[in-house]
Amino acid sequence: MNGFTVVLFVTLMICSASGCSIGPVLETTNAEKEISSVSADSYQESNIELSSLVYFSYDKYDLNPEALSESKNIAAKMKSNLSLKIRIEGHCDERGTREYNLALGEKRANAVAEILALNGISSNRIFTVSYGEERPISAGSNESSWSKNRRAVLKVF
């Protein structure tokens, strides 16, 4: 065993004994990095061709029939113009921890991305990002505000 392998093995043993996790670090691939963000050069708000919202139920990331229909409409428009790309931004309401909401926002964005991919949009045209609770569109701590903040924003550029 070379030095790196020994260090990796020892690190894994220490982490498993102490309860820490390095799984996400080891499981990340270049493909995941490629579709998880958009470089500043390729994405600007002024380049938006089409924008749409998809709303979610509390603590859910599954798409309702209206969201499925909207996602399919976006896919059809993207199929007609192969130069278009999409950025899907996942958002949550303020309830839950920051980490939980970031993960839920990611699941929401990925749920929409999966529908687009199933409808023939190449993954190299789909970018996702989670903002969790960090970018609310409705201030307030009530169901009316929370329901508006539980969303995915689809921005075609």
Residue, then its C-alpha position, 0 to 999 in steps of 0.5 A: m500500500n502506498g502512503f496515500t492509501v494508508v492515510l486514506f484508510v486511517t482517516l476512514m477508520i478514525c472518522s467511522a469511530s468518531g461518527c463523522s462522515i466524509g461520504p459526500v467528499l468521496e462520492t462527488t464526481n466531476a459530472e456532479k460538479e458540472i451540473s451543480s452550478v453555473s459559471a458567472d460568464s455563462y449566466q446573467e440575469s439579463n440573458i433570461e429568455l423565460s422564467s417560471l415558478v413551481y411550488f411545493s407542499y410543506d417539507k416535500y419535493d415531489l411535483n404536483p400535476e401543475a408542476l409536471s405540466e409546467s416542467k413539460n412546457i419548459a422542456a418543449k420550449m428548450k427542445s425547439n431551441l437547442s442553444l437554451k439552457i436552464r438554471i433551476e433554483g431550489h428554495c424553502d420557507e424559513r422553518g427547519t435548519r439551514e442545512y436541512n433547507l439547503a438539502l430540501g432546496e436541492k431535492r426540489a431543484n433536482a426533482v424538476a431537473e429529472i423531469l426535464a431530463l426524462n423529457g429529452i433535455s440533455s443534462n449538460r443544459i440543466f444547472t441546479v442550485s439550492y438557496g434553502e431559506e436564504r432568498p425568500i420572496s415573501a416576508g412573514s412567518n405565516e402559511s401565506s408567506w411560507s407557501k410562496n417561498r417553497r418553490a423552484v425557480l426555472k430560468v431559461f437562458 
